[in-house]
């Protein structure tokens, strides 16, 4: 089942409600007075303009939220990389130290073996 955002649903409802007077007037157009038809057309136009403004504002807000989320994610990744880098340096240092100690141990073993 497809899920729609609240902004999309609000936009769709606004468009349907904006078109509702036009549908009503279209049925009675042959009987309607010219002034009422023109007013209905203007209502539809103003409703569409308002819906367009709301969509523009929603898109602006969504863009801002995405931008801020990306900034936050970037900072988190940067901090994580710093922590991993420090841990990697420490791990490499411990590996080198351990290898040096192992080499000394092997060297001492064979030195004692042949010197005895």
N, C-alpha and C positions, 0 to 999 in steps of 0.2 A: 504494500500500500504506500502510495506516495505522500509525503508530508510537505506541507507548504508553510512558509514563514508567515508570521502575523502581518507583516507589512504587505505581502503579496495578497493575502486574503482581504485586508482592508482596502487595498487598491482595487481589487476585483469587485468588491461590494460597492465602492464609490462609483465605478464605471457603470455597474448595473443600475444603481439608483439614479445616476445622471441620465441614463438612457430610458428610464421608466416613463418620465413625462413625454418623451418623444414617441414612445410606442403608443401611449394612450392617445396622444393627439393625432398620430398617423391614422388611427382607426376612424376618427371623426373628421378627417381633413376635408372631406367633401362638404361637411356641414359647418366646419369651423370657420370662425371669422379670421380674416388675414392677420389681424393684430395678435391674436392668441398664438397662431402658428409662429409668427416672428419671435414672440416672447419665448416660446418653447425652444426655438432654435438657439436663441441667446442663452437660455438656461443650460442647454446642452454644451454650448461652447464654453461658458464660464465654468461649468462642472469639469469639463475636460482640462481646462487650463489649471484649475485648482488641483486636480489629480496629478497633472504633470509636475506642478510645483512640489507636491508631496513626495512624488517618486524621486525627484531631483534631490530633495532634502534627505530622504531615506538613503539614497545612494551615497550622498556626501557623508552621512553619519556612519554608514557601513564601511566606507573607505577609510575614514578616520579610525574606526575600531580595528580594522585590519592592520593599518599602519602602526598603531600603538602596540598591538599584539606582536607584530613582527619585531618591533624595537625590544620589547620585553624578552621575547624568545632569543633574540640576538645577544642581549646582555647575559641571559642564562647560559647560553652556549659558550660565550666568552669566558665566564667565570668557571664553568666546568672544564674548559680546555686548560685554564691556568692550574686548576687543581690536578688534573691528569698529568700535565707537564711536570709539576713539582713531584708528584708520585713517581713518574717515570724516571726522573733524575735520581731520586732517592733509590729506586729499585736498581738502576744501572750501577750506582755507586756500591750498593751492597753486593751485587753480582761480581763486580771487579774485585772488591775486597775479599769476598769468599773464594774467588779463583786464585787470588794471590796467596791466601792462607793455605789452600789446598796444594798449590805448587810447593810452598815451603815445607809442608808436611811430607810430600812425596820425596822432595830433595833430601830432607833430613833422614827419612827412612833408608834410602839407598846409600847415603853417606855413612850412616851407622853400620849398614850391612857390609860394606866393603872395607870400612876402616876397622872393623873388629877382628 
